[in-house]
Amino acid sequence: MLGWNGSAWFSILMSAALKSTVVLGAAWMLALLLRGRSAAARHLVWTAAAAAVLALPLLSVSLPALHLPVSTADLPVNTGVVFRAFGFASADDSPQTAAPALSASPTAPLAPARTDARLWVLLIWAVGAAASFLKMLVAYASLWRTRRAARPFEDGGLSARLAHSLEIPHGVPVLETGSGGMPMTFGFLRPSVFMPADSVGWSEERRRIVLLHELAHVRRGDAATHLMARTALALNWWNPLAWIAWREFLKERERATDDLVLSAGARASEYASHLLEVARSMHTAPVSGCAAVAMARRSQLEGRLLAILDSRTNRKPIRATTPALVALLAALLVAPFAAVRAQEQPAQSLPPEVDATIRAANAQKNHEILEHAAAAYEKLSKYETAQTLLESALEIRGEVSGQQSAAYAAGLVKLGDLEAKRNRRAEALAFYNKAVSLGDRPEVAPALVYLGMQAYGKRDYDQATDLLQRAINVAPSGPQAGPAMTWMAAVREAQAGGLASVEPPVRPMQEALAAAAGSTEPAVRFRSDTVYNTTTQKYDPLTSAEVESLLQKALAVEAPDSLDAAVTMELYARFLRGQNRGDEATPIAERAAEIRRRKLAADPTPNGVLLSGPNAYRVGGGVTSPIVLSKKDPEYTEVARAAKYQGTAVLAIEVGPDGKAYNIRIVRSLGLGLDEKAIEAVKQWRFKPGTKDGQPVTVAATIEVNFKLL
């Protein structure tokens, strides 16, 4: 997983990517608007864009945040007093990544807790940027070697005279390189002009034109801006707009240089002829384009020639220092943009109190400090902070007891429990599988029960039976024994094809002996837990009795007022109704509902308390209905998903003047944790409050929460 630095770099990268896209898009639009201006002006736009793109990440880090409010309100979705929400899930839904195979061996290799997509994004970007910079480095190294090996070009003082005519304030070395090479300018601090050895055989006019072109690049400072633009491209290699900007930058630079040559007195037709011949006969090494400013690129030659020969083209030059000044100005102009942060952007560092807690726990090597704090944050639904604390606690467990110990397995189970509560099944499975891979022991009983429940939900009944039996074996009297027996009963019932029939009992051993002896009695297929008559196509009541026995044993070992007991009672009541024993099911279901009501009444969250003041108004008589501004649909519980449970829960709420839901009460209960999920979701709803005489008031409303398996 990403630590603080990883998360911070990811945030910086994403912010810079978005802002650079905006900058490049704006530059493109501005360049289109300047189509009637000179190429030098358009090149200036692309130069400024490259400078701004490079400045964005630096300014984003160094400048204080400028927060802008971010609205989370959606358009109203319902204007009535009865609102609806939907919770959907697939009955056989499984995580996108398969869980690693289970192993009871304590030496089994540990799989990663989870794959962090942000880390992959950072790695992919870093590899691409590194490849681009490596290509640039190779190009510069090659050209530096070429410059050291080159000898001065004998031109009879022609280059000095041309430099003086272009008002270049310093001498420019002109060096002779190998034959066949393209004339080019290289070096952003001390630019040099490379002339191929073939130029000795050129006419005096061609040498003059070529030198004039390359010195025009020096006059414009193109070698420095080339490096800047190429660096911006390397950092944004993934962005199509960056490649468009690079192409336009090169095109406008060469056209601006051509304009400067023509303004210095070269005839357009002769210049075009010499340019065409140089492009035809000379070549450029592919890698050189990353570091040097070559005279001609064949891909751009047609457009350049047309522009050279067009007498209507605006060829107004700019001053040599203008590009650098504009680049600096662009960086300053984007500073406020770089400092912009979304108001609801997650913090990049831990809260001081959390950081202090982690430091204290690490100093004392006490994981319990962190786990108690994580439990408190979990109750406040601050799951990311709770996870950070539990991860730090796991590190301490590993340092103190070793990563193969029971203590370390218990820490993995706690992380799995947190992910399961957040309905992050892939992450929960990964943590639980890592815990189970360290060996069967009491500490991993919750993991075995969860994994067994998942196997049951995927109809892998053999694996579910194995996992649940292992949970019972490692902790026969522990808190997980009851849930393990409850789900073992569900597995038995499912293996029997649903509810057991009421046929007379069949003695498995007698049937087996009869089949072995070649009896003509109806054939029987055997399992360790069920007996199925293939002639009557019915399951014998042996399965029914076993299911009921397991549920009763689960209730016997579970705490009477626990949520685990409520789940068992709800499944037991459903089983009894399937047996046409509704009179027995009713009191059990009512007992489960009472347990859940008590748990909800003890909920310490703010939305569970009563509002002070008068009773809530009803819609009508001048009282308007609240309007939903934003809502969160509920999630399925793993228990309900595994049990293939669906239905509608009805909640009564009061929408306060602040647009929040208060006094949330269950009017029609579903059980299996779905009531709690419905309340948890509705607490996050935001309303435009109802009004009376134009003033916000508390208004009663009803919410139907529909849970359905797809």
C-alpha positions in Angstrom: 0.0 0.0 0.0 1.1 3.6 -0.5 2.4 5.3 2.6 2.2 9.0 3.1 4.8 9.8 0.5 3.2 7.6 -2.1 -0.2 9.2 -1.5 1.2 12.6 -1.6 3.1 12.0 -4.8 -0.1 10.5 -6.3 -2.1 13.5 -5.4 0.6 15.8 -6.8 0.7 13.8 -10.1 -3.1 13.8 -10.5 -3.4 17.5 -9.7 -0.6 18.4 -12.1 -2.0 16.1 -14.8 -5.4 17.8 -14.7 -4.0 21.3 -14.5 -1.5 20.7 -17.3 -4.3 19.5 -19.5 -6.2 22.7 -18.9 -3.1 24.8 -19.7 -2.3 22.9 -22.9 -5.9 23.1 -24.0 -5.9 26.9 -23.4 -2.6 27.2 -25.3 -4.1 25.4 -28.2 -7.1 27.6 -28.3 -5.0 30.7 -28.1 -2.7 29.5 -30.9 -5.8 29.0 -33.1 -6.9 32.5 -32.4 -3.4 33.8 -33.5 -3.5 32.1 -36.9 -3.2 35.5 -38.6 -0.2 36.6 -36.5 3.4 35.7 -37.0 4.8 32.2 -36.4 7.0 33.8 -33.7 3.9 34.9 -31.8 2.4 31.4 -32.0 5.7 29.8 -31.0 5.8 32.1 -28.0 2.4 30.7 -26.9 3.7 27.1 -27.0 6.9 28.2 -25.2 4.8 29.8 -22.5 2.6 26.7 -22.2 5.7 24.4 -21.7 7.0 26.7 -19.0 3.7 26.7 -17.3 3.4 22.9 -17.4 6.8 22.6 -15.8 6.0 25.1 -13.1 2.7 23.6 -12.1 3.9 20.7 -9.9 6.6 22.9 -8.3 4.1 25.6 -7.5 1.5 23.2 -6.3 3.9 21.9 -3.7 5.5 25.1 -2.7 2.5 27.5 -2.6 -0.1 27.5 0.2 -3.4 25.9 -0.7 -6.1 28.1 -2.2 -9.3 26.3 -1.4 -12.4 26.5 -3.6 -15.7 25.1 -2.3 -16.9 21.9 -3.9 -20.7 21.3 -4.0 -21.8 17.8 -3.4 -25.4 18.5 -4.1 -27.2 16.7 -6.9 -30.3 17.7 -8.6 -33.5 16.9 -6.6 -34.6 13.4 -7.2 -37.9 13.3 -5.4 -40.3 16.0 -4.1 -42.7 13.8 -2.2 -42.9 12.9 1.5 -42.1 9.2 0.7 -38.6 8.7 -0.6 -37.1 5.5 -1.9 -33.7 4.0 -2.0 -32.4 0.8 -3.5 -29.6 -1.6 -2.5 -28.6 -4.1 -5.2 -26.1 -6.9 -5.1 -25.4 -10.1 -7.0 -26.2 -13.2 -5.1 -23.1 -14.9 -6.5 -21.0 -11.8 -6.6 -17.3 -12.5 -6.1 -14.3 -10.2 -5.9 -12.7 -9.2 -9.2 -9.5 -10.9 -8.1 -9.6 -14.5 -7.0 -8.6 -15.1 -3.4 -5.4 -17.1 -2.9 -5.8 -20.8 -2.2 -6.2 -21.6 1.5 -3.5 -23.4 3.4 -3.2 -24.5 6.9 0.6 -24.4 6.8 2.2 -21.7 8.9 5.0 -21.4 6.3 2.7 -20.7 3.4 3.8 -17.6 1.4 1.9 -14.4 2.2 0.0 -12.7 -0.6 -0.1 -8.9 -0.7 -2.9 -7.4 1.4 -4.3 -5.6 -1.6 -3.3 -4.1 -4.9 -3.1 -0.4 -4.8 -4.1 1.0 -8.1 -2.5 4.4 -7.3 0.9 2.7 -6.9 0.5 1.2 -10.4 -0.4 4.6 -11.8 2.7 6.1 -10.2 4.9 3.2 -11.5 3.6 3.4 -15.1 4.0 7.2 -15.1 7.5 6.9 -13.6 8.6 4.3 -16.1 7.4 6.3 -19.1 9.0 9.5 -17.8 12.3 7.7 -17.0 12.4 6.3 -20.6 11.8 9.7 -22.0 14.6 11.3 -19.9 16.9 8.4 -20.7 16.4 9.1 -24.4 17.2 12.7 -23.8 20.3 11.9 -21.8 21.6 9.5 -24.5 21.0 12.2 -27.2 22.9 14.9 -25.2 25.7 12.5 -24.4 26.1 11.7 -28.0 26.1 15.3 -29.2 28.5 16.3 -26.4 30.9 13.7 -27.7 30.4 15.0 -31.3 31.1 18.5 -30.2 34.3 17.5 -28.4 35.5 15.5 -31.4 34.6 18.2 -34.0 37.1 20.7 -35.4 36.4 24.4 -36.2 34.6 25.0 -39.5 36.6 27.2 -41.9 34.2 29.7 -43.3 36.5 32.7 -43.8 34.8 34.8 -41.1 31.3 34.3 -42.7 29.7 33.1 -39.5 31.1 36.0 -37.5 29.7 38.5 -40.0 26.3 36.9 -40.0 26.2 36.8 -36.2 27.0 40.5 -36.1 24.2 41.2 -38.6 21.7 39.2 -36.4 22.9 41.2 -33.3 24.1 38.1 -31.5 26.2 39.6 -28.6 28.7 36.8 -28.3 30.7 34.5 -30.6 29.1 31.3 -31.7 31.5 28.3 -32.4 30.8 26.7 -35.8 32.1 23.1 -35.9 32.6 20.7 -38.7 31.0 17.2 -38.2 30.9 14.1 -40.2 29.5 13.9 -43.8 25.8 13.5 -44.4 24.7 15.0 -41.1 21.9 17.6 -40.9 23.1 21.2 -39.9 22.0 21.8 -36.4 22.3 24.0 -33.3 23.3 22.4 -30.0 23.9 23.6 -26.5 21.5 25.7 -24.3 24.3 27.4 -22.3 27.0 27.8 -25.0 25.2 27.1 -28.3 27.3 25.7 -31.1 26.5 25.3 -34.8 27.3 21.9 -36.4 28.0 22.0 -40.2 28.5 18.7 -42.1 31.8 18.1 -43.9 29.8 18.0 -47.1 29.3 21.7 -46.9 32.8 22.3 -48.2 31.5 21.4 -51.7 28.4 23.7 -51.4 28.1 27.0 -53.1 28.9 30.1 -51.1 25.2 31.1 -51.1 24.1 27.8 -49.7 26.6 28.0 -46.9 25.5 31.5 -46.1 21.8 30.5 -46.1 22.4 27.5 -43.9 24.7 29.4 -41.4 22.1 32.2 -41.3 19.4 29.7 -40.5 21.4 28.1 -37.6 22.5 31.4 -36.2 18.9 32.6 -36.3 18.2 29.7 -33.9 20.9 31.0 -31.7 19.6 34.5 -31.9 16.1 33.2 -30.8 17.4 31.1 -28.0 15.8 28.0 -29.5 18.2 25.5 -28.0 17.1 26.5 -24.4 13.4 26.5 -25.2 13.8 23.2 -27.0 15.1 21.6 -23.7 12.3 23.1 -21.7 9.6 21.9 -24.1 11.1 18.4 -24.4 11.2 18.2 -20.5 7.6 19.1 -20.4 6.8 16.4 -22.9 8.8 13.8 -20.9 6.8 14.5 -17.8 3.5 14.4 -19.7 4.3 11.6 -22.1 0.9 10.0 -21.5 -1.1 13.1 -22.5 -2.1 13.4 -26.2 -2.3 17.2 -25.8 1.4 17.2 -24.8 2.4 15.5 -28.1 0.2 18.0 -30.0 1.9 20.9 -28.2 5.4 19.4 -29.0 4.5 19.1 -32.7 3.1 22.6 -32.9 6.1 24.0 -30.9 8.6 22.5 -33.5 6.5 23.6 -36.5 6.1 27.2 -35.3 9.8 27.4 -34.2 11.1 26.5 -37.7 8.6 28.9 -39.4 9.6 31.7 -37.1 13.3 31.0 -37.9 12.5 31.0 -41.6 10.8 34.3 -41.2 13.9 35.7 -39.4 16.2 34.5 -42.3 13.9 36.1 -44.9 13.9 39.3 -42.9 17.7 39.3 -43.0 17.6 39.6 -46.8 17.4 36.1 -48.2 15.3 35.7 -51.3 12.3 33.4 -50.6 12.7 31.3 -53.8 16.4 30.7 -53.3 16.0 30.0 -49.6 13.2 27.4 -50.3 15.4 25.8 -52.9 18.4 25.5 -50.6 16.2 24.2 -47.7 14.7 21.5 -50.0 18.1 20.3 -51.2 19.5 20.2 -47.6 16.5 18.2 -46.4 16.8 15.9 -49.4 20.5 15.2 -49.1 21.2 15.4 -45.4 19.8 13.2 -42.6 19.3 13.5 -38.8 19.9 10.7 -36.3 16.5 9.9 -34.7 17.8 10.4 -31.2 19.4 13.8 -32.0 15.9 15.5 -32.2 15.6 15.2 -28.4 18.6 17.5 -27.8 19.5 19.5 -30.9 17.7 22.0 -33.2 18.0 20.5 -36.7 17.6 22.7 -39.8 14.9 20.6 -41.5 12.4 17.8 -40.7 11.0 16.1 -43.7 7.6 15.7 -42.1 7.2 19.5 -41.8 8.9 20.5 -45.0 5.9 21.0 -47.2 4.2 23.4 -44.8 7.4 25.4 -44.3 8.0 25.8 -48.0 4.4 27.0 -48.6 4.9 29.5 -45.8 8.2 30.7 -47.1 6.8 31.3 -50.6 3.6 33.0 -49.4 4.3 36.7 -49.6 1.2 37.5 -47.5 2.6 35.7 -44.4 3.1 37.9 -41.4 6.9 37.6 -40.6 7.1 40.1 -37.7 10.0 38.9 -35.4 10.2 39.2 -31.6 13.1 40.2 -29.5 15.6 37.4 -28.4 14.9 37.8 -24.7 11.1 37.8 -25.2 10.6 34.0 -25.0 12.4 33.7 -21.7 10.4 36.7 -20.3 7.2 35.2 -21.5 8.0 31.8 -20.0 8.7 33.4 -16.7 5.5 35.5 -16.9 3.5 32.3 -17.8 4.8 30.5 -14.7 3.8 33.5 -12.5 0.3 33.6 -14.1 -0.4 30.0 -13.4 0.7 30.3 -9.8 -2.9 31.0 -8.5 -4.1 28.1 -10.6 -1.4 25.8 -9.3 -2.4 26.7 -5.7 -6.1 25.8 -6.2 -7.2 22.8 -4.0 -10.7 21.3 -3.8 -12.1 22.1 -0.4 -13.0 18.4 0.1 -9.6 17.1 -1.0 -8.5 14.5 1.5 -5.7 15.5 3.8 -2.3 14.4 2.7 -1.0 13.8 6.3 -2.4 12.2 9.4 -4.2 14.3 12.0 -1.8 15.3 14.7 -3.5 13.2 17.4 -3.4 10.1 15.2 0.3 10.6 14.4 1.0 11.1 18.1 -0.8 7.9 19.0 1.2 5.9 16.4 4.4 7.4 17.7 3.6 6.5 21.3 2.5 3.0 20.4 5.7 2.4 18.4 7.8 3.7 21.3 6.1 1.3 23.7 5.7 -1.5 21.2 2.1 -1.7 22.3 -0.3 -2.6 19.5 -3.3 -2.4 21.8 -3.1 1.4 22.0 -3.6 1.6 18.2 -6.3 -1.0 18.1 -8.4 0.8 20.8 -8.0 4.0 18.9 -8.9 2.3 15.6 -12.1 1.0 17.2 -13.1 4.5 18.2 -12.5 5.9 14.7 -14.4 2.9 13.2 -17.5 3.9 15.3 -17.2 7.3 13.8 -17.1 5.8 10.3 -13.6 7.2 9.8 -12.4 4.0 8.2 -9.3 5.3 6.5 -7.9 6.5 9.8 -8.9 3.2 11.5 -7.1 1.3 8.8 -4.0 3.3 9.2 -4.0 2.6 12.9 -4.6 -1.1 12.4 -1.8 -1.3 9.8 0.6 0.3 12.3 -0.6 -2.1 15.0 0.1 -5.0 12.6 3.6 -3.8 12.1 4.2 -3.8 15.8 2.7 -7.3 16.2 5.1 -8.5 13.5 8.1 -6.8 15.1 7.3 -8.1 18.6 6.0 -11.6 17.8 7.0 -12.3 14.3 5.1 -12.5 11.1 4.3 -16.2 11.5 2.8 -15.8 15.0 -0.7 -16.1 16.3 -0.5 -12.4 17.3 0.2 -11.4 13.7 -2.6 -13.5 12.5 -5.0 -11.8 14.9 -3.8 -8.4 13.5 -4.6 -9.6 10.0 -8.1 -10.7 11.1 -8.7 -7.2 12.6 -7.9 -5.6 9.3 -10.1 -8.1 7.5 -12.9 -7.3 9.9 -12.6 -3.6 9.1 -12.6 -4.2 5.3 -15.6 -6.6 5.7 -17.5 -3.9 7.5 -16.8 -1.5 4.7 -18.1 -4.1 2.2 -14.7 -4.3 0.5 -14.8 -8.0 -0.1 -11.6 -8.4 -2.2 -9.5 -6.7 0.5 -11.2 -8.6 3.3 -10.6 -11.9 1.6 -7.0 -11.1 1.1 -6.4 -10.3 4.8 -8.4 -13.3 6.0 -6.6 -15.6 3.6 -3.3 -14.4 4.9 -4.4 -15.0 8.4 -5.6 -18.5 7.7 -2.4 -19.3 5.8 -0.5 -19.0 9.1 -2.3 -22.0 10.5 -5.6 -23.0 12.2 -5.7 -21.4 15.6 -8.4 -19.7 17.7 -7.3 -16.3 16.5 -8.3 -17.0 12.9 -11.8 -18.4 13.7 -13.5 -15.2 12.4 -11.6 -15.5 9.2 -12.6 -19.1 8.7 -16.3 -18.2 9.3 -16.1 -15.3 6.8 -14.4 -17.4 4.2 -16.9 -20.2 4.8 -19.8 -17.8 4.4 -18.3 -16.6 1.1 -17.9 -20.2 -0.1 -21.5 -20.8 0.8 -22.6 -17.7 -1.1 -20.7 -19.0 -4.2 -22.4 -22.5 -3.8 -19.1 -24.2 -3.0 -20.6 -26.2 -0.3 -17.8 -28.6 0.2 -15.3 -25.8 0.8 -17.8 -24.0 3.0 -18.3 -27.1 5.1 -14.5 -27.6 5.5 -13.9 -24.0 6.5 -16.8 -23.8 9.0 -15.9 -27.1 10.6 -12.3 -25.8 11.0 -13.7 -22.7 12.7 -15.6 -24.9 15.2 -12.6 -27.1 15.7 -10.2 -24.3 16.6 -12.6 -22.6 19.0 -15.5 -24.9 20.0 -16.6 -22.7 22.8 -15.4 -19.3 21.4 -17.6 -16.5 20.1 -17.3 -17.7 16.6 -18.6 -21.2 17.3 -22.2 -20.0 17.2 -21.9 -18.2 13.8 -20.0 -21.2 12.4 -22.8 -23.5 13.4 -25.4 -21.1 12.0 -23.8 -21.1 8.6 -23.1 -24.8 8.8 -26.9 -25.2 9.1 -27.4 -22.9 6.0 -24.9 -25.1 4.1 -26.7 -28.3 5.1 -30.1 -26.8 4.0 -28.6 -25.6 0.7 -27.0 -29.0 0.1 -30.5 -30.5 0.5 -31.8 -28.4 -2.3 -33.6 -26.0 0.0 -36.2 -27.0 2.6 -36.2 -30.6 3.6 -39.2 -32.8 2.7 -41.3 -34.5 5.3 -40.9 -38.0 4.1 -40.4 -40.8 6.7 -36.8 -41.1 7.9 -34.4 -43.3 5.9 -31.6 -45.1 7.6 -28.4 -44.3 5.6 -26.5 -47.4 6.6 -29.3 -49.8 5.6 -29.7 -48.0 2.3 -26.0 -48.2 1.7 -25.9 -51.9 2.4 -28.9 -52.5 0.2 -27.4 -50.7 -2.7 -24.1 -52.5 -2.3 -26.0 -55.9 -2.4 -27.6 -55.0 -5.7 -31.1 -54.4 -4.1 -33.9 -53.3 -6.5 -34.9 -50.7 -4.0 -34.8 -47.0 -5.2 -31.2 -45.9 -5.8 -29.7 -43.6 -3.2 -26.9 -41.0 -3.6 -25.0 -40.5 -0.4 -23.2 -37.5 1.2 -21.9 -37.3 4.7 -24.8 -35.0 5.6 -27.8 -35.6 3.4 -29.7 -38.5 1.9 -31.4 -38.0 -1.5 -33.9 -40.4 -3.0 -33.4 -40.3 -6.7 -36.8 -42.0 -7.4 -39.0 -39.6 -5.3 -36.5 -36.7 -5.9 -36.9 -35.7 -2.3 -34.6 -35.1 0.6 -35.2 -37.1 3.8 -35.9 -35.3 7.1 -32.6 -36.3 8.4 -31.3 -33.1 6.8 -34.2 -31.0 8.4 -33.4 -32.4 11.8 -29.7 -31.7 11.4 -30.3 -28.1 10.3 -32.6 -27.4 13.3 -30.1 -29.1 15.7 -27.3 -26.9 14.4 -29.3 -23.7 14.8 -30.3 -24.6 18.3 -26.7 -25.4 19.2 -25.7 -22.0 17.8 -28.2 -20.2 20.0 -27.0 -22.2 23.0 -23.4 -20.9 22.7 -24.2 -17.3 21.5 -24.7 -14.5 23.9 -28.5 -14.1 24.2 -28.6 -10.4 23.2 -25.9 -10.4 20.6 -26.2 -9.6 16.9 -24.9 -13.0 16.2 -27.8 -14.5 18.1 -30.2 -12.2 16.1 -28.8 -13.5 12.8 -29.2 -17.1 14.0 -32.8 -16.4 15.1 -33.7 -14.7 11.8 -32.3 -17.7 9.8 -34.0 -20.1 12.3 -37.4 -18.3 11.8 -37.0 -18.4 8.1 -36.3 -22.1 8.3 -39.3 -22.8 10.5 -41.6 -20.9 8.1 -40.3 -23.1 5.3 -41.3 -26.0 7.4 -44.9 -24.6 7.7 -44.2 -23.9 11.4 -45.0 -20.2 11.4 -46.4 -20.2 14.9 -43.0 -21.3 16.2 -41.2 -18.8 13.9 -43.0 -15.7 15.0 -41.7 -15.4 18.6 -38.2 -16.1 17.4 -38.3 -13.5 14.7 -39.8 -11.0 17.2 -37.0 -11.7 19.6 -34.4 -11.0 16.9 -36.1 -7.8 16.0 -36.1 -6.7 19.6 -32.3 -7.3 19.9 -31.7 -5.2 16.8 -34.0 -2.4 18.2 -32.0 -2.3 21.4 -28.7 -2.1 19.5 -30.0 0.7 17.3 -31.3 2.6 20.4 -27.8 2.4 21.9 -26.3 3.9 18.7 -24.3 6.9 19.9 -24.2 8.7 16.5 -25.8 12.2 16.4 -28.6 11.3 14.0 -30.0 8.9 16.5 -30.9 11.4 19.1 -34.3 13.2 19.4 -34.6 16.7 18.2 -35.5 19.4 20.7 -38.5 21.6 20.1 -42.0 20.8 18.8 -43.1 17.7 17.1 -42.4 17.3 13.4 -44.9 18.7 11.0 -46.8 16.7 8.4 -46.8 17.8 4.8 -49.9 19.9 3.9 -51.6 22.9 5.3 -48.8 25.3 4.2 -46.0 22.8 5.1 -43.9 21.9 2.1 -42.1 18.6 1.6 -38.4 18.2 2.0 -36.5 17.6 -1.3 -33.6 15.2 -1.5 -30.4 16.9 -2.6 -28.0 14.0 -2.3 -28.4 10.5 -1.2 -26.5 7.3 -0.7 -28.0 3.9 -1.6 -27.5 1.3 1.0 -25.0 -1.6 0.7 -25.9 -5.3 1.2 -24.5 -7.1 4.3 -22.4 -10.1 3.6 -24.8 -12.1 5.8 -27.8 -11.1 3.8 -26.0 -11.7 0.5 -24.9 -15.2 1.5 -28.4 -16.0 2.8 -29.9 -14.9 -0.5 -32.1 -12.5 1.5 -34.1 -9.6 0.0 -37.0 -7.3 0.8 -38.1 -3.8 1.8 -37.3 -2.0 5.0 -39.4 1.1 5.9 -37.9 3.9 7.9 -39.6 6.8 9.5 -37.5 9.9 9.7 -37.7 13.6 10.6 -35.9 16.1 8.3 -34.6 18.9 10.4 -34.1 22.5 9.4 -30.5 21.8 8.7 -31.5 19.2 6.0 -30.3 16.2 7.9 -32.3 13.1 8.9 -33.1 12.7 12.6 -35.1 10.3 14.8 -34.6 7.5 12.3 -36.9 4.6 13.3 -37.5 1.2 11.7 -41.2 0.8 10.8 -40.8 -2.5 8.8 -37.7 -4.5 9.7 -35.8 -6.9 7.4 -33.1 -8.2 9.7 -29.7 -9.8 8.8 -28.1 -6.4 9.2 -30.0 -4.7 6.4 -31.9 -2.4 8.8 -28.6 -1.1 10.1 -27.3 -0.6 6.5 -30.5 1.3 5.6 -30.1 3.6 8.6 -26.4 4.0 7.9 -27.1 5.2 4.3 -30.0 7.5 5.2 -27.9 9.2 7.8 -25.7 10.5 4.9 -28.7 11.9 3.0 -29.0 15.6 2.6 -32.3 17.4 2.1 -33.6 20.8 1.2 -35.7 21.2 4.4 -39.4 21.5 4.3 -40.9 24.9 5.1 -43.8 26.5 6.9 -44.6 30.1 6.1 -41.3 30.3 4.2 -39.2 29.1 7.2 -37.4 25.8 7.5 -39.1 23.4 9.9 -38.8 19.8 11.0 -41.0 17.6 8.7 -41.8 13.9 9.1 -41.1 11.6 6.1 -41.0 8.0 5.2 -38.2 6.2 3.3 -38.6 2.8 1.7 -35.3 1.0 1.3 -35.5 -1.9 -1.2 -32.9 -4.6 -1.1 -32.8 -6.9 -4.1 -30.4 -9.5 -5.3 -29.7 -9.5 -9.0 
